[in-house]
Amino acid sequence: MTGTTEARIRSAMANCSRGEARRMTLPGWVREVGLDPLDDVLGWRDPRSSGRGALLVDGADGLVGIALRAATGGARAAAMCALCRTTHTAGGVALFAAARSGAAGRQGDSVGTYVCADLACARHVRVEKATVALRPVPGTDVAQRRAGLRERALAFVATVTGPPVG
Ligand SMILES: [Zn+2]
């Protein structure tokens, strides 16, 4: 089953070549994740190339994976993740760039967004109490934060895979 999960994730990658998807290193835990259904937005840093990462979300048309590149080492001040809206202290959020799908991406067109530097949004939305390092959106519960993460991740995926704006 593990091999199947890995193959499905690689074939779901929407914004990189087949070769790049094949060469991507998946952390061990990702291979163990149940994909049917995938209730969470999963993200990870490539364990062999920390500047690279990926997001995986179950959209209306099935699994979609987005390959990301960290554009910075991390924000120098406290910042909020655009996907899960968790506020982190300095370094906890990083700017990531996702190449657009298809011809636009091959010509260098990309979409940038600030996301939890470890891409572990699914874990961060489950944090019940704010800590010094990590502050969830005040006045929300875990279910609301998970739903919000999913909604914003799908919107981000649509921007990356959709037709160029303008
Ligand atoms: Zn996040």
Residues whose N, C-alpha, C, O or C-beta is under 5 A from the ligand:
A	BS01	ZN	C81 L83 C84 R85 V115 C116 C121
